[in-house]
Amino acid sequence: MIEEKIFLKTDIEKTMDNYDFLGLKNTLKMSPENIVKKITESGLRGRGGAGFPTGKKWQFALAQESDIKFLICNADEGEPGTFKDRFLLENMPFKVLEGIIIAAYAVKANFGYIYIRGEYAKAIEVFEKTIKDAYHRGLLGKKILGSNFDFELRLVKGAGAYVCGDETSLINSIEGKRGQSRIKPPYPVQKGLFGKPTVVNNVETLSTVAEIMKYEDNVYAKMGTENSKGTKLVSINGDVKLPDVYEIEFGSMTIKDIIELAGGPKDEINFVVPGGLATSILKYDELEVLYTYEDLENNGSSVGSGGMIVVSKKHDLIELLLNVSDFFVKETCGTCFPCREGNRNIKEILLKMKRKGYNDEYKKIIGDLRESIMLAARCGFGQSSVNFIYSIIDKYFYEEVK
């Protein structure tokens, strides 16, 4: 339903019998090089939070010479406020599976894993059945759909560690090691799972790949803006009347429009978190910004994971800051000293603010700690762990914080 600005079809497939796997069938008629070219031209960027160009990642992986390559679907959706991957796994599992197989074929990977957050019990149940049925129907295993392509897929349950959303931590977890980040380089596409070239893509990214490959024309590249192609799933929650997953074409709506699409705010808005707790907030008078990568970045925030949290003025800001700080203190893997100790010290400062009130010295210390963590942390989760807290303090909230 491209005419309606929807790309990922929202009809829920009940069985594999009424899902045609058209994207996969088209893919198996093409060379890996041409598939990678099409995905590159589509402008698709990773939907896990970092926004790295998918086609470029696949180019790097395809260029690697190795007897074994791995494809991993990252379904460890631990970012607070984000639940769009859960929606896809529970309601559109065949599209997710199709995207996984397409990606594996494109980078010449014959082995794959889908790593699902342990708390997603229903998603795990649905996808375990999906994998089992796929083997019975010749969609996994040897000579997929009569082609010369072999692909084996296994499901791994995560244990609830936020850091395992980072691709190198996730790889360690699959190997049976502690979930902590690795030093890069080498990057996973060079030396990843069991020392072999590995591509890690997000659930939404792979679902979008399946949809892109359905069409002979590159429809996706015609949607969105020049620098933000296609659509994005936004899981909007918090103080809105209709929290849910909405598909938004980049550049077609402002943050304020998206809130209205979700039924409008329950109470007067104080601020909005555009992309999960790893992103900086937008104040109530900054919501006319267009929903694109470039516009959000120009306003000091980012698309992130697409977990949009609307926060009204009825909430106590210090309590919110302490809640978020406590989350990052508990979820750090502890590998990087500045991340581990920096976040702990930030929590101590916030507790002082609660007892004694705000002063500018606290802002300076938190700013210095934020810079240290951003420079020293190995993974994106550590690097972005102070964004929300610092933006609250920095963005004209002095009176509210005092």
Number of C-alpha atoms within 10 A of each C-alpha: 9 11 6 7 16 17 22 22 14 13 8 12 14 12 11 14 8 8 11 10 20 14 20 26 17 15 21 20 10 12 12 21 14 12 24 21 16 20 26 19 14 22 23 25 21 22 24 26 23 15 16 13 16 23 21 17 20 27 19 14 24 23 14 17 12 13 10 14 27 26 29 28 25 27 27 30 28 17 21 17 22 24 21 23 28 22 15 22 26 18 18 22 27 26 27 28 27 25 28 29 29 25 28 27 23 24 27 25 27 20 19 22 19 27 26 27 24 18 15 18 12 13 21 23 12 15 21 16 11 18 20 14 15 19 15 10 14 13 23 21 18 16 13 20 16 11 11 9 18 20 21 19 21 13 17 16 18 23 14 17 21 24 24 30 29 24 28 24 22 27 28 19 22 22 12 9 11 14 24 23 27 19 10 11 8 12 15 22 25 20 17 21 23 14 13 18 27 29 30 28 24 25 32 28 23 25 24 24 28 27 22 24 25 17 13 10 11 15 16 23 20 13 22 21 18 14 13 21 22 26 23 26 22 22 25 29 23 17 21 22 16 17 19 14 21 18 18 20 22 22 22 16 17 17 20 20 17 21 24 14 16 19 13 19 19 14 14 13 18 18 20 24 27 29 27 26 26 28 26 27 31 25 18 17 11 13 19 13 18 18 26 27 19 18 18 20 12 11 14 14 22 26 26 25 32 27 27 29 25 26 25 19 14 11 10 11 20 21 13 14 21 19 12 19 23 15 16 24 20 14 17 21 21 15 16 18 13 21 30 20 16 21 26 17 18 25 21 14 18 21 16 13 16 16 9 10 13 20 12 9 9 17 16 13 14 22 20 13 20 24 14 16 24 21 13 14 21 20 23 17 25 29 19 17 26 28 19 22 26 19 19 22 22 14 13 11 14 14 8 13 17 13
